Amino acid sequence: MDGYEPPIADPADYTVPRTFRMVDAHVHWWDHADKTVSWGVSSRNWQHPRLMWAWRLDQERFSAPEYRAEASGLGVIKTVHVQHATMAAAAAAETAWLQSVADRYEWPNAIMARGFLADPAAPKELETHTPYANFRGIRDCSEMKLVGTSQWDAGYKTLLGLGGICELMITHEYFEAAYQVAKQFPDRPMILCHAGIPVVSKLDDYQQAWRTALRKLAQAPNVVVKISGLSSGAPANFYAVTMRQWIRECVETFGPERSMFASNFHVERLFVTLPKLFRTYRRAVEDYTPAEQEMMFAGTAERVYRI
């Protein structure tokens, strides 16, 4: 098979503490049978710079039942779905589909929809999500350089007015802009998605620049870091070792009360199995107290997403 192969499964990956609770704060699902929404990420005609050969993941459906089966025995108690559909349909179409899934299967517990806060049409579009009980906010898909501009701020204020929260998928070069926004609204959480999408196989100057920017962003006490999406930059043969230093930097910088873990599944299946990913997370923070681990793996997400 072409492309990156996930590490081989280890029986120890399935050894999960009996009391372990995991809120998977970032999943991506689809169902091709639902014609109101389209999902193109797994198409052979689409290629992402970091998600090569993503079409290998395609199947008729990967929704709550399929994820629940894959996560069986791993301690997952709740899930958060983050925008995944293409722009072929209105963003609220995906929210409506996800709400129907939640009504039937009880997952996802929170829905983070697609949004473009810098778009002049953002205020009107954001309101289209509010009829759905599990809607919690949006992952902003605006160009990174627009964060903090006057037009972006207008969309952000509308989102906050609707009781929504924002996830920013930005690289470390734009952390300063996010910091300035977070300072203006200190009583509202802001989520740094995928830890700022670092390429974790890069070290030295690159890692130091990310670390410096991360520590500045963490000075805003309302910013929360979501530790996920790191696998695409981690060599398989050094997976746990490579990942650990980036995970530790996030947790030590933000603290357990502002850190949460997530799988980014199905996408992360290109690189790692779900049991191995969760075990890598647990091992990286195994020296933290049980209460601190409970916060990182469940409590923080429950508080931020109100689930």
LUMZALO-727293 format. One record per residue (C-alpha): x, y, z; residue in one letter; residue number from 1. Coordinates in Angstrom, 1 decimal. Example, Ala and Ser with C-alpha at 12.3 -4.5 7.8 and 13.67 -1.06 7.14 Angstrom:
xx=12.3 | yy=-4.5 | zz=7.8 | type=a | seq=1
xx=13.7 | yy=-1.1 | zz=7.1 | type=s | seq=2
This chain:
xx=0.0 | yy=0.0 | zz=0.0 | type=m | seq=1
xx=1.3 | yy=3.5 | zz=-0.8 | type=d | seq=2
xx=2.1 | yy=6.0 | zz=1.8 | type=g | seq=3
xx=2.6 | yy=6.0 | zz=5.5 | type=y | seq=4
xx=1.8 | yy=2.9 | zz=7.5 | type=e | seq=5
xx=0.5 | yy=3.1 | zz=11.1 | type=p | seq=6
xx=2.7 | yy=1.5 | zz=13.8 | type=p | seq=7
xx=2.0 | yy=-2.2 | zz=14.5 | type=i | seq=8
xx=-0.4 | yy=-2.8 | zz=17.4 | type=a | seq=9
xx=0.9 | yy=-3.7 | zz=20.8 | type=d | seq=10
xx=-1.2 | yy=-5.7 | zz=23.3 | type=p | seq=11
xx=-0.2 | yy=-3.1 | zz=25.9 | type=a | seq=12
xx=-2.0 | yy=-0.5 | zz=23.9 | type=d | seq=13
xx=-5.3 | yy=-2.0 | zz=25.0 | type=y | seq=14
xx=-4.5 | yy=-2.1 | zz=28.7 | type=t | seq=15
xx=-6.5 | yy=0.8 | zz=29.9 | type=v | seq=16
xx=-7.0 | yy=1.7 | zz=33.6 | type=p | seq=17
xx=-10.4 | yy=0.7 | zz=34.9 | type=r | seq=18
xx=-11.2 | yy=4.3 | zz=36.1 | type=t | seq=19
xx=-9.8 | yy=6.1 | zz=33.0 | type=f | seq=20
xx=-12.3 | yy=8.6 | zz=31.4 | type=r | seq=21
xx=-11.6 | yy=10.1 | zz=28.0 | type=m | seq=22
xx=-13.6 | yy=12.9 | zz=26.4 | type=v | seq=23
xx=-12.4 | yy=12.7 | zz=22.8 | type=d | seq=24
xx=-12.4 | yy=16.4 | zz=22.0 | type=a | seq=25
xx=-11.9 | yy=16.2 | zz=18.3 | type=h | seq=26
xx=-13.4 | yy=13.6 | zz=15.9 | type=v | seq=27
xx=-14.4 | yy=13.7 | zz=12.2 | type=h | seq=28
xx=-17.3 | yy=11.6 | zz=11.0 | type=w | seq=29
xx=-19.3 | yy=11.2 | zz=7.8 | type=w | seq=30
xx=-22.1 | yy=9.2 | zz=6.2 | type=d | seq=31
xx=-22.3 | yy=9.1 | zz=2.4 | type=h | seq=32
xx=-25.9 | yy=8.0 | zz=2.6 | type=a | seq=33
xx=-26.9 | yy=11.5 | zz=3.8 | type=d | seq=34
xx=-27.1 | yy=13.5 | zz=0.6 | type=k | seq=35
xx=-27.6 | yy=16.9 | zz=2.4 | type=t | seq=36
xx=-23.9 | yy=17.0 | zz=3.2 | type=v | seq=37
xx=-20.8 | yy=16.1 | zz=1.2 | type=s | seq=38
xx=-17.4 | yy=14.9 | zz=2.6 | type=w | seq=39
xx=-14.5 | yy=15.2 | zz=0.1 | type=g | seq=40
xx=-11.5 | yy=14.8 | zz=2.3 | type=v | seq=41
xx=-11.2 | yy=11.1 | zz=1.4 | type=s | seq=42
xx=-11.5 | yy=11.7 | zz=-2.4 | type=s | seq=43
xx=-8.7 | yy=10.6 | zz=-4.7 | type=r | seq=44
xx=-9.1 | yy=14.0 | zz=-6.4 | type=n | seq=45
xx=-8.2 | yy=15.9 | zz=-3.2 | type=w | seq=46
xx=-4.8 | yy=16.0 | zz=-1.6 | type=q | seq=47
xx=-3.8 | yy=17.8 | zz=1.6 | type=h | seq=48
xx=-0.1 | yy=18.7 | zz=2.1 | type=p | seq=49
xx=0.1 | yy=16.8 | zz=5.4 | type=r | seq=50
xx=-2.6 | yy=14.2 | zz=4.9 | type=l | seq=51
xx=-1.3 | yy=12.3 | zz=1.9 | type=m | seq=52
xx=-3.3 | yy=9.4 | zz=0.6 | type=w | seq=53
xx=-6.3 | yy=10.4 | zz=2.7 | type=a | seq=54
xx=-8.6 | yy=8.6 | zz=0.3 | type=w | seq=55
xx=-7.5 | yy=5.3 | zz=1.9 | type=r | seq=56
xx=-9.7 | yy=6.1 | zz=4.8 | type=l | seq=57
xx=-12.9 | yy=6.3 | zz=2.8 | type=d | seq=58
xx=-15.8 | yy=4.0 | zz=3.6 | type=q | seq=59
xx=-19.6 | yy=4.3 | zz=3.3 | type=e | seq=60
xx=-19.9 | yy=5.6 | zz=6.9 | type=r | seq=61
xx=-17.7 | yy=6.5 | zz=9.8 | type=f | seq=62
xx=-20.1 | yy=7.8 | zz=12.4 | type=s | seq=63
xx=-21.0 | yy=7.3 | zz=16.0 | type=a | seq=64
xx=-21.5 | yy=3.5 | zz=15.8 | type=p | seq=65
xx=-18.2 | yy=2.9 | zz=13.9 | type=e | seq=66
xx=-16.3 | yy=5.2 | zz=16.2 | type=y | seq=67
xx=-17.9 | yy=3.6 | zz=19.3 | type=r | seq=68
xx=-16.8 | yy=0.2 | zz=18.1 | type=a | seq=69
xx=-13.2 | yy=1.4 | zz=17.4 | type=e | seq=70
xx=-13.0 | yy=3.1 | zz=20.8 | type=a | seq=71
xx=-14.5 | yy=0.2 | zz=22.8 | type=s | seq=72
xx=-12.6 | yy=-0.5 | zz=25.9 | type=g | seq=73
xx=-10.6 | yy=2.6 | zz=25.7 | type=l | seq=74
xx=-12.5 | yy=4.7 | zz=28.3 | type=g | seq=75
xx=-14.2 | yy=7.1 | zz=25.9 | type=v | seq=76
xx=-17.3 | yy=8.6 | zz=27.5 | type=i | seq=77
xx=-18.1 | yy=11.6 | zz=25.4 | type=k | seq=78
xx=-17.1 | yy=13.1 | zz=22.0 | type=t | seq=79
xx=-16.8 | yy=16.5 | zz=20.3 | type=v | seq=80
xx=-17.2 | yy=16.7 | zz=16.6 | type=h | seq=81
xx=-15.3 | yy=19.4 | zz=14.7 | type=v | seq=82
xx=-16.2 | yy=20.5 | zz=11.1 | type=q | seq=83
xx=-15.4 | yy=18.0 | zz=8.5 | type=h | seq=84
xx=-17.8 | yy=18.5 | zz=5.5 | type=a | seq=85
xx=-16.9 | yy=20.3 | zz=2.3 | type=t | seq=86
xx=-18.3 | yy=23.7 | zz=1.5 | type=m | seq=87
xx=-20.7 | yy=22.2 | zz=-1.1 | type=a | seq=88
xx=-23.6 | yy=22.7 | zz=1.3 | type=a | seq=89
xx=-24.3 | yy=25.3 | zz=4.0 | type=a | seq=90
xx=-22.3 | yy=24.8 | zz=7.2 | type=a | seq=91
xx=-25.6 | yy=24.2 | zz=9.1 | type=a | seq=92
xx=-26.3 | yy=21.1 | zz=7.0 | type=a | seq=93
xx=-23.5 | yy=19.3 | zz=8.8 | type=e | seq=94
xx=-24.7 | yy=20.6 | zz=12.1 | type=t | seq=95
xx=-28.2 | yy=19.3 | zz=11.4 | type=a | seq=96
xx=-26.8 | yy=15.9 | zz=10.4 | type=w | seq=97
xx=-24.6 | yy=15.7 | zz=13.5 | type=l | seq=98
xx=-27.5 | yy=16.6 | zz=15.7 | type=q | seq=99
xx=-29.5 | yy=13.8 | zz=14.2 | type=s | seq=100
xx=-26.6 | yy=11.4 | zz=15.0 | type=v | seq=101
xx=-26.5 | yy=12.7 | zz=18.5 | type=a | seq=102
xx=-30.2 | yy=12.4 | zz=19.0 | type=d | seq=103
xx=-30.0 | yy=8.7 | zz=18.0 | type=r | seq=104
xx=-26.6 | yy=7.6 | zz=19.4 | type=y | seq=105
xx=-25.9 | yy=10.2 | zz=22.2 | type=e | seq=106
xx=-22.6 | yy=11.2 | zz=20.5 | type=w | seq=107
xx=-21.3 | yy=13.7 | zz=19.6 | type=p | seq=108
xx=-22.0 | yy=15.6 | zz=22.8 | type=n | seq=109
xx=-20.8 | yy=18.9 | zz=21.3 | type=a | seq=110
xx=-20.7 | yy=20.2 | zz=17.7 | type=i | seq=111
xx=-18.0 | yy=22.7 | zz=16.6 | type=m | seq=112
xx=-19.2 | yy=23.8 | zz=13.1 | type=a | seq=113
xx=-17.5 | yy=25.3 | zz=10.2 | type=r | seq=114
xx=-17.1 | yy=29.1 | zz=10.3 | type=g | seq=115
xx=-15.4 | yy=32.0 | zz=8.6 | type=f | seq=116
xx=-15.4 | yy=34.8 | zz=11.2 | type=l | seq=117
xx=-13.8 | yy=37.3 | zz=8.8 | type=a | seq=118
xx=-16.5 | yy=36.8 | zz=6.2 | type=d | seq=119
xx=-19.1 | yy=39.7 | zz=6.2 | type=p | seq=120
xx=-21.8 | yy=37.0 | zz=6.1 | type=a | seq=121
xx=-20.5 | yy=35.3 | zz=9.2 | type=a | seq=122
xx=-23.1 | yy=36.9 | zz=11.7 | type=p | seq=123
xx=-26.0 | yy=35.6 | zz=9.6 | type=k | seq=124
xx=-24.5 | yy=32.2 | zz=9.0 | type=e | seq=125
xx=-23.6 | yy=31.7 | zz=12.7 | type=l | seq=126
xx=-27.3 | yy=32.1 | zz=13.6 | type=e | seq=127
xx=-28.2 | yy=29.1 | zz=11.4 | type=t | seq=128
xx=-26.6 | yy=26.8 | zz=13.9 | type=h | seq=129
xx=-28.3 | yy=27.9 | zz=17.0 | type=t | seq=130
xx=-31.5 | yy=25.7 | zz=16.7 | type=p | seq=131
xx=-29.3 | yy=22.6 | zz=17.3 | type=y | seq=132
xx=-28.9 | yy=21.7 | zz=21.0 | type=a | seq=133
xx=-25.4 | yy=20.3 | zz=20.7 | type=n | seq=134
xx=-24.0 | yy=23.3 | zz=18.8 | type=f | seq=135
xx=-21.2 | yy=24.9 | zz=20.9 | type=r | seq=136
xx=-19.3 | yy=27.1 | zz=18.4 | type=g | seq=137
xx=-17.1 | yy=27.0 | zz=15.4 | type=i | seq=138
xx=-13.6 | yy=26.1 | zz=14.2 | type=r | seq=139
xx=-12.6 | yy=29.3 | zz=12.4 | type=d | seq=140
xx=-11.5 | yy=28.6 | zz=8.8 | type=c | seq=141
xx=-10.5 | yy=32.1 | zz=7.9 | type=s | seq=142
xx=-7.1 | yy=32.8 | zz=6.6 | type=e | seq=143
xx=-4.7 | yy=32.9 | zz=9.6 | type=m | seq=144
xx=-3.6 | yy=36.4 | zz=8.9 | type=k | seq=145
xx=-7.1 | yy=37.7 | zz=9.4 | type=l | seq=146
xx=-7.4 | yy=36.8 | zz=13.0 | type=v | seq=147
xx=-7.7 | yy=39.9 | zz=15.1 | type=g | seq=148
xx=-8.6 | yy=42.2 | zz=12.1 | type=t | seq=149
xx=-11.7 | yy=44.4 | zz=12.5 | type=s | seq=150
xx=-13.8 | yy=42.2 | zz=10.2 | type=q | seq=151
xx=-12.7 | yy=39.1 | zz=12.0 | type=w | seq=152
xx=-13.5 | yy=40.7 | zz=15.4 | type=d | seq=153
xx=-17.0 | yy=41.5 | zz=14.2 | type=a | seq=154
xx=-17.6 | yy=37.9 | zz=13.5 | type=g | seq=155
xx=-16.0 | yy=36.8 | zz=16.8 | type=y | seq=156
xx=-18.2 | yy=39.2 | zz=18.8 | type=k | seq=157
xx=-21.3 | yy=37.8 | zz=17.1 | type=t | seq=158
xx=-20.2 | yy=34.2 | zz=18.0 | type=l | seq=159
xx=-19.7 | yy=35.2 | zz=21.6 | type=l | seq=160
xx=-23.1 | yy=36.9 | zz=21.6 | type=g | seq=161
xx=-24.6 | yy=33.6 | zz=20.6 | type=l | seq=162
xx=-22.9 | yy=31.9 | zz=23.5 | type=g | seq=163
xx=-20.4 | yy=30.2 | zz=21.1 | type=g | seq=164
xx=-16.8 | yy=29.4 | zz=21.5 | type=i | seq=165
xx=-14.0 | yy=29.5 | zz=18.9 | type=c | seq=166
xx=-11.3 | yy=27.0 | zz=18.0 | type=e | seq=167
xx=-8.3 | yy=28.5 | zz=16.1 | type=l | seq=168
xx=-6.3 | yy=26.3 | zz=13.9 | type=m | seq=169
xx=-3.3 | yy=28.6 | zz=13.5 | type=i | seq=170
xx=0.4 | yy=28.1 | zz=13.4 | type=t | seq=171
xx=2.7 | yy=29.7 | zz=15.9 | type=h | seq=172
xx=3.4 | yy=32.7 | zz=13.7 | type=e | seq=173
xx=-0.2 | yy=33.9 | zz=14.5 | type=y | seq=174
xx=-0.3 | yy=33.1 | zz=18.2 | type=f | seq=175
xx=0.3 | yy=36.8 | zz=19.1 | type=e | seq=176
xx=-2.8 | yy=37.8 | zz=17.2 | type=a | seq=177
xx=-4.8 | yy=35.2 | zz=19.1 | type=a | seq=178
xx=-3.3 | yy=36.4 | zz=22.4 | type=y | seq=179
xx=-4.4 | yy=39.9 | zz=21.7 | type=q | seq=180
xx=-8.0 | yy=38.8 | zz=21.0 | type=v | seq=181
xx=-8.1 | yy=36.5 | zz=24.1 | type=a | seq=182
xx=-7.1 | yy=39.4 | zz=26.3 | type=k | seq=183
xx=-10.0 | yy=41.5 | zz=25.1 | type=q | seq=184
xx=-12.5 | yy=38.8 | zz=26.2 | type=f | seq=185
xx=-10.9 | yy=37.3 | zz=29.3 | type=p | seq=186
xx=-14.1 | yy=35.6 | zz=30.5 | type=d | seq=187
xx=-14.6 | yy=33.6 | zz=27.3 | type=r | seq=188
xx=-12.6 | yy=30.4 | zz=26.5 | type=p | seq=189
xx=-10.6 | yy=30.3 | zz=23.3 | type=m | seq=190
xx=-9.2 | yy=26.9 | zz=22.0 | type=i | seq=191
xx=-5.9 | yy=26.5 | zz=20.3 | type=l | seq=192
xx=-6.7 | yy=23.6 | zz=17.9 | type=c | seq=193
xx=-4.1 | yy=20.8 | zz=17.4 | type=h | seq=194
xx=-1.6 | yy=22.6 | zz=19.6 | type=a | seq=195
xx=-0.9 | yy=25.1 | zz=16.8 | type=g | seq=196
xx=-0.4 | yy=22.3 | zz=14.2 | type=i | seq=197
xx=3.4 | yy=22.0 | zz=14.7 | type=p | seq=198
xx=5.4 | yy=19.7 | zz=12.5 | type=v | seq=199
xx=6.7 | yy=17.6 | zz=15.4 | type=v | seq=200
xx=9.6 | yy=16.0 | zz=13.4 | type=s | seq=201
xx=11.1 | yy=19.5 | zz=13.3 | type=k | seq=202
xx=13.2 | yy=20.4 | zz=16.3 | type=l | seq=203
xx=15.9 | yy=23.0 | zz=17.1 | type=d | seq=204
xx=15.0 | yy=26.6 | zz=15.9 | type=d | seq=205
xx=11.5 | yy=25.6 | zz=14.8 | type=y | seq=206
xx=10.6 | yy=24.0 | zz=18.0 | type=q | seq=207
xx=12.0 | yy=26.9 | zz=20.0 | type=q | seq=208
xx=9.9 | yy=29.4 | zz=18.0 | type=a | seq=209
xx=6.8 | yy=27.3 | zz=18.6 | type=w | seq=210
xx=7.6 | yy=27.0 | zz=22.3 | type=r | seq=211
xx=8.2 | yy=30.7 | zz=22.8 | type=t | seq=212
xx=5.0 | yy=31.6 | zz=21.0 | type=a | seq=213
xx=3.1 | yy=29.0 | zz=23.0 | type=l | seq=214
xx=4.3 | yy=30.3 | zz=26.3 | type=r | seq=215
xx=3.2 | yy=33.9 | zz=25.4 | type=k | seq=216
xx=-0.2 | yy=32.7 | zz=24.3 | type=l | seq=217
xx=-0.7 | yy=30.8 | zz=27.5 | type=a | seq=218
xx=-0.3 | yy=34.0 | zz=29.4 | type=q | seq=219
xx=-4.0 | yy=34.6 | zz=28.5 | type=a | seq=220
xx=-5.7 | yy=32.5 | zz=31.2 | type=p | seq=221
xx=-8.8 | yy=31.9 | zz=29.0 | type=n | seq=222
xx=-6.9 | yy=30.1 | zz=26.3 | type=v | seq=223
xx=-7.1 | yy=26.3 | zz=26.3 | type=v | seq=224
xx=-4.8 | yy=24.0 | zz=24.3 | type=v | seq=225
xx=-6.1 | yy=20.9 | zz=22.5 | type=k | seq=226
xx=-3.4 | yy=18.3 | zz=22.1 | type=i | seq=227
xx=-4.2 | yy=16.5 | zz=18.9 | type=s | seq=228
xx=-3.3 | yy=16.2 | zz=15.3 | type=g | seq=229
xx=0.4 | yy=15.7 | zz=16.1 | type=l | seq=230
xx=0.8 | yy=12.3 | zz=14.4 | type=s | seq=231
xx=1.1 | yy=13.6 | zz=10.9 | type=s | seq=232
xx=4.5 | yy=15.0 | zz=11.7 | type=g | seq=233
xx=5.8 | yy=12.2 | zz=13.9 | type=a | seq=234
xx=8.0 | yy=9.4 | zz=12.4 | type=p | seq=235
xx=6.5 | yy=6.0 | zz=13.2 | type=a | seq=236
xx=9.7 | yy=4.5 | zz=14.6 | type=n | seq=237
xx=10.1 | yy=7.3 | zz=17.1 | type=f | seq=238
xx=6.4 | yy=7.9 | zz=17.6 | type=y | seq=239
xx=6.1 | yy=8.0 | zz=21.4 | type=a | seq=240
xx=9.4 | yy=9.6 | zz=22.0 | type=v | seq=241
xx=8.8 | yy=12.3 | zz=19.4 | type=t | seq=242
xx=5.3 | yy=13.1 | zz=20.5 | type=m | seq=243
xx=6.1 | yy=13.2 | zz=24.2 | type=r | seq=244
xx=8.2 | yy=16.3 | zz=24.2 | type=q | seq=245
xx=5.6 | yy=18.3 | zz=22.4 | type=w | seq=246
xx=2.8 | yy=17.0 | zz=24.6 | type=i | seq=247
xx=4.8 | yy=17.8 | zz=27.8 | type=r | seq=248
xx=5.5 | yy=21.3 | zz=26.6 | type=e | seq=249
xx=1.7 | yy=21.9 | zz=26.1 | type=c | seq=250
xx=0.7 | yy=20.5 | zz=29.5 | type=v | seq=251
xx=3.6 | yy=22.2 | zz=31.4 | type=e | seq=252
xx=2.8 | yy=25.5 | zz=29.8 | type=t | seq=253
xx=-1.0 | yy=25.5 | zz=30.1 | type=f | seq=254
xx=-1.4 | yy=23.3 | zz=33.1 | type=g | seq=255
xx=-3.9 | yy=20.3 | zz=33.3 | type=p | seq=256
xx=-6.8 | yy=22.6 | zz=33.9 | type=e | seq=257
xx=-6.3 | yy=24.2 | zz=30.4 | type=r | seq=258
xx=-5.1 | yy=21.1 | zz=28.5 | type=s | seq=259
xx=-7.2 | yy=18.5 | zz=26.8 | type=m | seq=260
xx=-6.5 | yy=15.5 | zz=24.6 | type=f | seq=261
xx=-8.2 | yy=14.4 | zz=21.4 | type=a | seq=262
xx=-7.9 | yy=11.8 | zz=18.7 | type=s | seq=263
xx=-8.6 | yy=13.6 | zz=15.4 | type=n | seq=264
xx=-10.1 | yy=10.3 | zz=14.2 | type=f | seq=265
xx=-10.7 | yy=9.3 | zz=11.5 | type=h | seq=266
xx=-7.9 | yy=11.4 | zz=10.1 | type=v | seq=267
xx=-5.2 | yy=10.2 | zz=12.5 | type=e | seq=268
xx=-5.8 | yy=6.6 | zz=11.4 | type=r | seq=269
xx=-3.5 | yy=7.4 | zz=8.5 | type=l | seq=270
xx=-0.7 | yy=7.4 | zz=11.0 | type=f | seq=271
xx=-1.6 | yy=5.5 | zz=14.2 | type=v | seq=272
xx=-4.2 | yy=3.2 | zz=15.8 | type=t | seq=273
xx=-6.6 | yy=4.7 | zz=18.3 | type=l | seq=274
xx=-5.4 | yy=2.4 | zz=21.2 | type=p | seq=275
xx=-1.7 | yy=3.4 | zz=20.5 | type=k | seq=276
xx=-2.5 | yy=7.1 | zz=20.3 | type=l | seq=277
xx=-4.4 | yy=7.1 | zz=23.6 | type=f | seq=278
xx=-1.6 | yy=5.0 | zz=25.3 | type=r | seq=279
xx=1.0 | yy=7.5 | zz=24.0 | type=t | seq=280
xx=-1.0 | yy=10.3 | zz=25.6 | type=y | seq=281
xx=-1.4 | yy=8.5 | zz=28.9 | type=r | seq=282
xx=2.3 | yy=7.6 | zz=29.0 | type=r | seq=283
xx=3.4 | yy=11.2 | zz=28.3 | type=a | seq=284
xx=1.6 | yy=12.4 | zz=31.5 | type=v | seq=285
xx=1.7 | yy=9.3 | zz=33.7 | type=e | seq=286
xx=3.7 | yy=11.2 | zz=36.4 | type=d | seq=287
xx=0.8 | yy=13.7 | zz=36.9 | type=y | seq=288
xx=-1.6 | yy=13.0 | zz=39.8 | type=t | seq=289
xx=-4.8 | yy=11.0 | zz=39.1 | type=p | seq=290
xx=-6.8 | yy=14.2 | zz=39.6 | type=a | seq=291
xx=-4.6 | yy=16.1 | zz=37.1 | type=e | seq=292
xx=-4.9 | yy=13.3 | zz=34.5 | type=q | seq=293
xx=-8.7 | yy=13.2 | zz=35.0 | type=e | seq=294
xx=-8.7 | yy=16.9 | zz=34.2 | type=m | seq=295
xx=-6.6 | yy=16.6 | zz=31.0 | type=m | seq=296
xx=-8.5 | yy=13.6 | zz=29.6 | type=f | seq=297
xx=-12.0 | yy=14.6 | zz=30.6 | type=a | seq=298
xx=-12.6 | yy=17.5 | zz=33.0 | type=g | seq=299
xx=-11.2 | yy=20.3 | zz=30.9 | type=t | seq=300
xx=-13.2 | yy=19.3 | zz=27.8 | type=a | seq=301
xx=-16.3 | yy=18.9 | zz=29.8 | type=e | seq=302
xx=-16.0 | yy=22.4 | zz=31.2 | type=r | seq=303
xx=-15.0 | yy=24.1 | zz=28.0 | type=v | seq=304
xx=-17.6 | yy=22.5 | zz=25.8 | type=y | seq=305
xx=-20.3 | yy=22.5 | zz=28.5 | type=r | seq=306
xx=-21.0 | yy=18.7 | zz=28.2 | type=i | seq=307
